[in-house]
Amino acid sequence: MSKIDEVRSAMVAAMKAGEKERKETLSLLLSALKNKAIDKRADLTEEEEVEVILKEVKQTKETLELTPSDRTDIIDECKKRITVLEEYAPKMMDEAEIKSVISGVLTDLGIDAPTAKDKGKIMKELMPKVKGKADGKVVNQLVSTFFA
């Protein structure tokens, strides 16, 4: 079952249950997934579906960060929306898991003491392995901790 079908059935269930905010969030997610499929002119792969979901989560988090603290209505709405969206997003890797992947990449590349010059090579190998499973900013910070 594709994410589009999964989100659509969850949206119908939310409508029947009278959960207005959940239904609206699922509707937005469904629209984003459909638009991506229309742009591609083919069904989305699982990777592309995850990409769309993570993009929606990221945009909502950015909205939350930029919202003034006195606008509690927007803050509450964003938090509820993030909760619903994260149900469909893959589980993100924690720092320990990311560090183990970084160590594996360093071993594969044969780099014992990485320097700032090696960062490009390391990131080039590392990012495909953690794409969609870890936040790029966190990965970048953790790679920087390996430099002497």
Z-matrix of the N, CA and C atoms (Angstrom, degrees):
N
C 1 1.453
C 2 1.531 1 109.09
N 3 1.317 2 116.07 1 126.41
C 4 1.460 3 119.78 2 -178.66
C 5 1.526 4 110.63 3 -74.52
N 6 1.318 5 114.99 4 163.31
C 7 1.472 6 120.16 5 178.86
C 8 1.525 7 110.52 6 -61.86
N 9 1.331 8 117.06 7 -34.66
C 10 1.459 9 120.02 8 -179.55
C 11 1.529 10 109.57 9 -60.40
N 12 1.339 11 116.72 10 -47.00
C 13 1.467 12 120.46 11 178.78
C 14 1.525 13 111.43 12 -65.42
N 15 1.322 14 115.41 13 -40.16
C 16 1.469 15 120.83 14 -179.95
C 17 1.528 16 110.79 15 -62.76
N 18 1.336 17 116.36 16 -46.17
C 19 1.467 18 121.25 17 -179.61
C 20 1.529 19 110.00 18 -67.23
N 21 1.328 20 116.42 19 -39.94
C 22 1.464 21 119.98 20 179.73
C 23 1.536 22 110.67 21 -61.67
N 24 1.323 23 117.80 22 -45.93
C 25 1.471 24 120.03 23 -179.23
C 26 1.533 25 111.10 24 -66.93
N 27 1.348 26 116.91 25 -36.18
C 28 1.463 27 120.13 26 176.97
C 29 1.528 28 110.42 27 -66.75
N 30 1.337 29 116.40 28 -35.94
C 31 1.463 30 120.74 29 178.98
C 32 1.534 31 110.53 30 -66.23
N 33 1.333 32 116.33 31 -41.82
C 34 1.464 33 120.49 32 177.74
C 35 1.534 34 110.08 33 -62.51
N 36 1.328 35 115.69 34 -42.27
C 37 1.466 36 119.90 35 178.79
C 38 1.529 37 110.81 36 -63.23
N 39 1.331 38 116.61 37 -39.93
C 40 1.462 39 120.71 38 178.49
C 41 1.529 40 110.85 39 -65.77
N 42 1.337 41 116.97 40 -38.41
C 43 1.472 42 120.02 41 177.67
C 44 1.525 43 110.02 42 -63.03
N 45 1.329 44 116.12 43 -45.46
C 46 1.466 45 120.30 44 -179.04
C 47 1.517 46 111.79 45 -64.56
N 48 1.344 47 116.12 46 -33.42
C 49 1.458 48 120.39 47 -179.77
C 50 1.527 49 112.41 48 -82.95
N 51 1.330 50 117.05 49 -8.10
C 52 1.457 51 121.16 50 178.81
C 53 1.518 52 113.47 51 76.84
N 54 1.325 53 117.14 52 24.23
C 55 1.462 54 121.83 53 178.76
C 56 1.528 55 109.10 54 -90.77
N 57 1.336 56 115.05 55 88.33
C 58 1.461 57 121.13 56 -171.45
C 59 1.531 58 112.90 57 -62.10
N 60 1.360 59 117.95 58 -48.45
C 61 1.466 60 120.73 59 -176.27
C 62 1.521 61 111.26 60 -64.81
N 63 1.339 62 116.17 61 -42.06
C 64 1.466 63 120.58 62 179.40
C 65 1.531 64 110.32 63 -62.89
N 66 1.321 65 115.60 64 -41.80
C 67 1.468 66 120.66 65 179.78
C 68 1.520 67 110.50 66 -62.54
N 69 1.341 68 117.05 67 -42.70
C 70 1.464 69 121.16 68 -179.60
C 71 1.527 70 111.44 69 -64.23
N 72 1.336 71 116.95 70 -42.21
C 73 1.468 72 121.01 71 179.01
C 74 1.517 73 110.42 72 -63.94
N 75 1.326 74 116.36 73 -44.89
C 76 1.463 75 120.33 74 179.60
C 77 1.526 76 110.90 75 -65.29
N 78 1.321 77 116.49 76 -34.65
C 79 1.460 78 121.14 77 177.65
C 80 1.529 79 110.46 78 -64.04
N 81 1.328 80 116.48 79 -43.48
C 82 1.469 81 120.74 80 177.91
C 83 1.528 82 110.91 81 -63.16
N 84 1.333 83 116.33 82 -42.62
C 85 1.460 84 120.71 83 179.49
C 86 1.525 85 110.86 84 -64.65
N 87 1.317 86 115.49 85 -42.34
C 88 1.461 87 120.59 86 178.93
C 89 1.534 88 110.19 87 -61.43
N 90 1.323 89 116.63 88 -42.54
C 91 1.472 90 121.14 89 178.29
C 92 1.522 91 111.02 90 -61.84
N 93 1.322 92 116.16 91 -43.48
C 94 1.467 93 119.81 92 -179.84
C 95 1.525 94 110.81 93 -63.30
N 96 1.333 95 116.73 94 -42.64
C 97 1.468 96 120.64 95 178.87
C 98 1.526 97 111.36 96 -64.12
N 99 1.338 98 116.06 97 -44.30
C 100 1.466 99 120.18 98 179.87
C 101 1.530 100 111.38 99 -64.83
N 102 1.332 101 116.58 100 -42.17
C 103 1.470 102 120.18 101 179.48
C 104 1.519 103 111.36 102 -61.18
N 105 1.331 104 116.17 103 -40.83
C 106 1.470 105 120.26 104 178.31
C 107 1.534 106 109.52 105 -63.34
N 108 1.334 107 117.05 106 -41.44
C 109 1.465 108 121.06 107 179.42
C 110 1.530 109 110.76 108 -65.89
N 111 1.332 110 116.45 109 -38.36
C 112 1.464 111 120.79 110 178.83
C 113 1.529 112 109.81 111 -66.35
N 114 1.337 113 116.47 112 -43.41
C 115 1.466 114 120.10 113 178.49
C 116 1.520 115 111.33 114 -61.15
N 117 1.311 116 115.99 115 -38.33
C 118 1.460 117 121.19 116 -178.43
C 119 1.534 118 111.67 117 -78.24
N 120 1.325 119 116.28 118 -23.68
C 121 1.470 120 123.78 119 -176.24
C 122 1.523 121 111.85 120 62.07
N 123 1.341 122 114.90 121 34.45
C 124 1.463 123 121.26 122 177.08
C 125 1.530 124 107.72 123 -164.28
N 126 1.332 125 115.35 124 168.92
C 127 1.456 126 118.48 125 176.98
C 128 1.525 127 109.41 126 -67.41
N 129 1.344 128 115.04 127 148.42
C 130 1.455 129 120.08 128 -179.61
C 131 1.526 130 110.48 129 -79.99
N 132 1.319 131 115.59 130 146.26
C 133 1.456 132 119.58 131 172.46
C 134 1.528 133 106.95 132 -79.80
N 135 1.315 134 116.06 133 166.79
C 136 1.461 135 119.73 134 -179.81
C 137 1.529 136 110.29 135 -61.32
N 138 1.319 137 116.80 136 -37.41
C 139 1.456 138 121.95 137 179.32
C 140 1.534 139 111.03 138 -62.65
N 141 1.327 140 116.17 139 -42.45
C 142 1.468 141 120.61 140 179.84
C 143 1.525 142 111.11 141 -68.05
N 144 1.330 143 116.99 142 -36.94
C 145 1.465 144 120.27 143 177.09
C 146 1.525 145 110.30 144 -62.54
N 147 1.327 146 116.22 145 -44.43
C 148 1.464 147 121.07 146 178.92
C 149 1.527 148 109.87 147 -62.25
N 150 1.333 149 116.55 148 -40.04
C 151 1.461 150 121.79 149 178.85
C 152 1.534 151 110.94 150 -58.64
N 153 1.331 152 116.61 151 -44.46
C 154 1.467 153 121.75 152 -179.88
C 155 1.532 154 110.18 153 -64.27
N 156 1.326 155 116.39 154 -43.85
C 157 1.465 156 120.66 155 -179.12
C 158 1.524 157 110.14 156 -63.42
N 159 1.333 158 117.07 157 -45.98
C 160 1.466 159 120.50 158 179.95
C 161 1.524 160 111.43 159 -63.81
N 162 1.325 161 116.65 160 -34.25
C 163 1.464 162 120.52 161 177.76
C 164 1.529 163 109.84 162 -64.67
N 165 1.326 164 116.65 163 -43.02
C 166 1.465 165 120.67 164 178.43
C 167 1.536 166 110.87 165 -62.85
N 168 1.336 167 116.49 166 -42.72
C 169 1.468 168 120.81 167 178.53
C 170 1.527 169 109.53 168 -61.21
N 171 1.328 170 116.16 169 -45.98
C 172 1.472 171 121.24 170 -178.60
C 173 1.523 172 111.07 171 -61.62
N 174 1.338 173 116.77 172 -44.56
C 175 1.464 174 120.28 173 -179.96
C 176 1.529 175 111.27 174 -62.64
N 177 1.319 176 115.96 175 -40.44
C 178 1.469 177 119.82 176 -179.87
C 179 1.525 178 110.46 177 -67.24
N 180 1.334 179 117.13 178 -39.42
C 181 1.473 180 120.48 179 177.95
C 182 1.522 181 110.55 180 -65.25
N 183 1.332 182 117.12 181 -38.42
C 184 1.462 183 120.44 182 177.60
C 185 1.527 184 110.83 183 -64.78
N 186 1.328 185 116.52 184 -40.47
C 187 1.464 186 120.62 185 176.62
C 188 1.521 187 109.75 186 -60.82
N 189 1.327 188 116.12 187 -42.99
C 190 1.467 189 121.73 188 179.87
C 191 1.529 190 110.76 189 -61.60
N 192 1.337 191 116.71 190 -42.82
C 193 1.466 192 120.98 191 -179.60
C 194 1.525 193 112.12 192 -66.20
N 195 1.326 194 116.93 193 -34.52
C 196 1.463 195 120.66 194 -175.33
C 197 1.528 196 113.52 195 -88.00
N 198 1.335 197 116.20 196 -7.60
C 199 1.456 198 120.24 197 -177.82
C 200 1.527 199 110.30 198 -77.17
N 201 1.335 200 117.67 199 132.36
C 202 1.474 201 120.24 200 176.39
C 203 1.532 202 110.57 201 -61.61
N 204 1.328 203 116.45 202 146.26
C 205 1.462 204 121.02 203 -174.93
C 206 1.530 205 113.52 204 -63.99
N 207 1.333 206 117.73 205 -21.17
C 208 1.470 207 119.17 206 -179.89
C 209 1.525 208 112.49 207 -80.78
N 210 1.324 209 118.64 208 -8.39
C 211 1.472 210 122.29 209 179.07
C 212 1.528 211 109.99 210 -93.81
N 213 1.319 212 116.17 211 68.99
C 214 1.464 213 121.41 212 -176.04
C 215 1.526 214 112.11 213 -64.33
N 216 1.335 215 117.38 214 -27.45
C 217 1.467 216 119.46 215 179.31
C 218 1.527 217 111.08 216 -63.88
N 219 1.320 218 116.63 217 -43.77
C 220 1.467 219 120.56 218 179.67
C 221 1.529 220 110.05 219 -69.84
N 222 1.325 221 116.39 220 -40.23
C 223 1.469 222 120.57 221 179.89
C 224 1.524 223 110.55 222 -61.37
N 225 1.330 224 117.13 223 -45.79
C 226 1.467 225 120.80 224 178.90
C 227 1.525 226 111.40 225 -62.65
N 228 1.322 227 116.10 226 -43.17
C 229 1.465 228 120.65 227 179.67
C 230 1.524 229 111.00 228 -61.45
N 231 1.340 230 116.96 229 -43.36
C 232 1.470 231 120.89 230 179.82
C 233 1.525 232 111.24 231 -64.73
N 234 1.317 233 117.03 232 -40.99
C 235 1.469 234 120.23 233 179.62
C 236 1.522 235 111.20 234 -63.76
N 237 1.328 236 116.60 235 -42.23
C 238 1.469 237 120.45 236 178.12
C 239 1.521 238 110.28 237 -65.00
N 240 1.327 239 116.17 238 -41.53
C 241 1.455 240 120.85 239 -179.50
C 242 1.537 241 110.78 240 -63.58
N 243 1.335 242 116.93 241 -42.81
C 244 1.466 243 121.43 242 179.01
C 245 1.527 244 110.25 243 -61.97
N 246 1.332 245 116.79 244 -41.63
C 247 1.461 246 120.76 245 179.18
C 248 1.521 247 110.93 246 -58.84
N 249 1.321 248 117.16 247 -44.63
C 250 1.471 249 121.32 248 -179.69
C 251 1.535 250 110.32 249 -68.00
N 252 1.325 251 116.94 250 -45.06
C 253 1.463 252 120.44 251 -177.78
C 254 1.530 253 111.90 252 -63.83
N 255 1.339 254 116.23 253 -37.10
C 256 1.463 255 119.18 254 -178.23
C 257 1.524 256 112.61 255 -68.44
N 258 1.335 257 117.65 256 -17.31
C 259 1.462 258 120.39 257 174.84
C 260 1.531 259 110.41 258 -64.53
N 261 1.321 260 117.09 259 -28.76
C 262 1.459 261 121.91 260 -176.20
C 263 1.527 262 112.64 261 -101.40
N 264 1.324 263 116.78 262 -11.12
C 265 1.467 264 121.11 263 178.46
C 266 1.526 265 109.09 264 -82.42
N 267 1.331 266 116.49 265 150.96
C 268 1.469 267 118.49 266 177.64
C 269 1.521 268 110.13 267 -69.83
N 270 1.331 269 115.40 268 157.72
C 271 1.466 270 120.44 269 178.27
C 272 1.531 271 107.92 270 -66.53
N 273 1.312 272 115.53 271 129.40
C 274 1.464 273 120.07 272 -178.84
C 275 1.532 274 110.00 273 -82.30
N 276 1.335 275 115.13 274 149.61
C 277 1.457 276 120.90 275 178.81
C 278 1.523 277 109.29 276 -73.43
N 279 1.349 278 116.45 277 145.44
C 280 1.464 279 118.62 278 175.12
C 281 1.537 280 108.71 279 -90.28
N 282 1.328 281 116.39 280 176.51
C 283 1.457 282 120.60 281 -173.70
C 284 1.519 283 112.28 282 -61.10
N 285 1.329 284 117.67 283 -38.75
C 286 1.469 285 120.80 284 -178.96
C 287 1.528 286 111.02 285 -63.28
N 288 1.341 287 116.36 286 -41.50
C 289 1.463 288 120.20 287 179.05
C 290 1.535 289 110.68 288 -65.84
N 291 1.330 290 116.15 289 -41.21
C 292 1.464 291 120.15 290 179.67
C 293 1.531 292 109.80 291 -64.23
N 294 1.343 293 117.01 292 -42.62
C 295 1.463 294 120.29 293 179.84
C 296 1.523 295 111.22 294 -62.14
N 297 1.323 296 117.39 295 -37.56
C 298 1.468 297 119.15 296 179.48
C 299 1.532 298 110.51 297 -67.21
N 300 1.340 299 117.30 298 -37.15
C 301 1.468 300 120.65 299 177.06
C 302 1.534 301 109.63 300 -66.27
N 303 1.335 302 116.70 301 -41.13
C 304 1.470 303 121.00 302 178.33
C 305 1.535 304 109.28 303 -60.79
N 306 1.326 305 116.97 304 -45.06
C 307 1.465 306 120.61 305 179.19
C 308 1.522 307 110.91 306 -60.11
N 309 1.330 308 116.03 307 -41.34
C 310 1.460 309 120.27 308 177.75
C 311 1.515 310 112.01 309 -62.11
N 312 1.318 311 116.91 310 -41.35
C 313 1.467 312 121.33 311 179.19
C 314 1.528 313 110.01 312 -65.58
N 315 1.333 314 116.95 313 -41.65
C 316 1.471 315 120.28 314 178.53
C 317 1.526 316 110.05 315 -61.49
N 318 1.327 317 117.26 316 -41.31
C 319 1.463 318 121.68 317 178.19
C 320 1.524 319 110.42 318 -64.02
N 321 1.339 320 116.62 319 -45.29
C 322 1.464 321 121.15 320 179.39
C 323 1.532 322 111.65 321 -59.44
N 324 1.329 323 115.56 322 -39.34
C 325 1.464 324 119.97 323 -178.64
C 326 1.529 325 111.97 324 -82.29
N 327 1.327 326 117.39 325 -9.83
C 328 1.464 327 121.28 326 -179.72
C 329 1.512 328 112.80 327 71.57
N 330 1.340 329 116.88 328 32.50
C 331 1.467 330 121.25 329 -179.72
C 332 1.530 331 108.18 330 -103.27
N 333 1.348 332 115.91 331 116.11
C 334 1.469 333 119.95 332 -179.50
C 335 1.523 334 111.44 333 -87.65
N 336 1.326 335 116.06 334 -46.74
C 337 1.465 336 121.54 335 -179.37
C 338 1.529 337 107.70 336 -122.08
N 339 1.342 338 117.68 337 89.53
C 340 1.469 339 119.31 338 -177.21
C 341 1.526 340 112.49 339 -65.34
N 342 1.313 341 114.64 340 144.06
C 343 1.462 342 120.88 341 175.49
C 344 1.521 343 108.00 342 -117.90
N 345 1.312 344 116.24 343 173.54
C 346 1.465 345 120.45 344 -179.33
C 347 1.525 346 111.26 345 -61.56
N 348 1.326 347 117.26 346 -27.62
C 349 1.465 348 120.78 347 179.41
C 350 1.537 349 111.26 348 -67.36
N 351 1.328 350 116.66 349 -28.01
C 352 1.469 351 121.89 350 -178.34
C 353 1.526 352 112.91 351 -81.09
N 354 1.317 353 117.01 352 -10.52
C 355 1.469 354 120.28 353 -172.67
C 356 1.527 355 112.47 354 -56.99
N 357 1.306 356 117.84 355 -41.41
C 358 1.465 357 121.30 356 -179.76
C 359 1.513 358 111.92 357 -60.20
N 360 1.340 359 115.73 358 -46.55
C 361 1.467 360 120.43 359 179.03
C 362 1.532 361 111.02 360 -62.31
N 363 1.327 362 114.69 361 -43.92
C 364 1.469 363 120.06 362 -178.27
C 365 1.526 364 110.24 363 -62.77
N 366 1.329 365 116.84 364 -48.41
C 367 1.465 366 121.00 365 -178.43
C 368 1.523 367 111.41 366 -63.75
N 369 1.327 368 116.88 367 -36.38
C 370 1.462 369 121.34 368 -179.81
C 371 1.525 370 110.78 369 -62.41
N 372 1.321 371 117.12 370 -38.65
C 373 1.463 372 121.92 371 178.81
C 374 1.527 373 111.39 372 -79.06
N 375 1.327 374 115.68 373 -35.94
C 376 1.461 375 121.55 374 -171.39
C 377 1.527 376 113.89 375 -77.04
N 378 1.315 377 117.65 376 -44.76
C 379 1.461 378 120.79 377 -171.71
C 380 1.535 379 114.39 378 -58.77
N 381 1.337 380 120.13 379 -41.73
C 382 1.472 381 117.35 380 177.10
C 383 1.530 382 113.13 381 -60.96
N 384 1.336 383 116.80 382 -28.48
C 385 1.469 384 120.55 383 -178.22
C 386 1.524 385 112.30 384 -75.65
N 387 1.332 386 117.41 385 -28.12
C 388 1.462 387 120.45 386 -176.76
C 389 1.528 388 113.13 387 -111.50
N 390 1.336 389 116.92 388 1.53
C 391 1.466 390 120.22 389 -177.57
C 392 1.530 391 110.77 390 -58.28
N 393 1.323 392 115.88 391 128.78
C 394 1.457 393 121.20 392 179.17
C 395 1.518 394 113.36 393 81.14
N 396 1.336 395 116.74 394 -6.00
C 397 1.461 396 120.29 395 -178.97
C 398 1.522 397 112.02 396 -116.22
N 399 1.335 398 116.50 397 -12.25
C 400 1.465 399 120.54 398 -178.41
C 401 1.524 400 109.61 399 -149.49
N 402 1.324 401 115.71 400 149.36
C 403 1.460 402 121.89 401 178.43
C 404 1.528 403 109.11 402 -73.39
N 405 1.311 404 116.80 403 130.32
C 406 1.458 405 121.93 404 -177.85
C 407 1.520 406 113.65 405 -58.60
N 408 1.334 407 117.17 406 -36.37
C 409 1.467 408 120.91 407 179.35
C 410 1.524 409 110.59 408 -63.52
N 411 1.326 410 116.58 409 -43.92
C 412 1.464 411 121.52 410 179.95
C 413 1.527 412 109.81 411 -64.19
N 414 1.332 413 116.67 412 -43.93
C 415 1.465 414 121.31 413 179.17
C 416 1.531 415 109.73 414 -59.25
N 417 1.321 416 116.78 415 -46.08
C 418 1.465 417 121.78 416 -179.68
C 419 1.532 418 110.67 417 -59.33
N 420 1.332 419 117.04 418 -44.69
C 421 1.466 420 120.71 419 179.89
C 422 1.522 421 110.93 420 -64.01
N 423 1.338 422 116.82 421 -41.46
C 424 1.458 423 120.06 422 -178.44
C 425 1.532 424 111.59 423 -68.72
N 426 1.321 425 117.26 424 -36.57
C 427 1.462 426 120.00 425 177.02
C 428 1.533 427 109.22 426 -62.86
N 429 1.318 428 116.63 427 -39.74
C 430 1.473 429 121.09 428 179.92
C 431 1.517 430 112.07 429 -61.96
N 432 1.327 431 118.23 430 -28.76
C 433 1.477 432 120.53 431 -179.56
C 434 1.522 433 111.92 432 -71.47
N 435 1.330 434 118.14 433 -17.17
C 436 1.462 435 121.43 434 -179.57
C 437 1.522 436 112.88 435 -80.93
N 438 1.346 437 117.50 436 -13.30
C 439 1.460 438 120.23 437 -178.02
C 440 1.502 439 110.13 438 -75.97
N 441 1.338 440 114.53 439 141.83
C 442 1.480 441 120.84 440 -179.07
C 443 1.505 442 110.89 441 -76.69
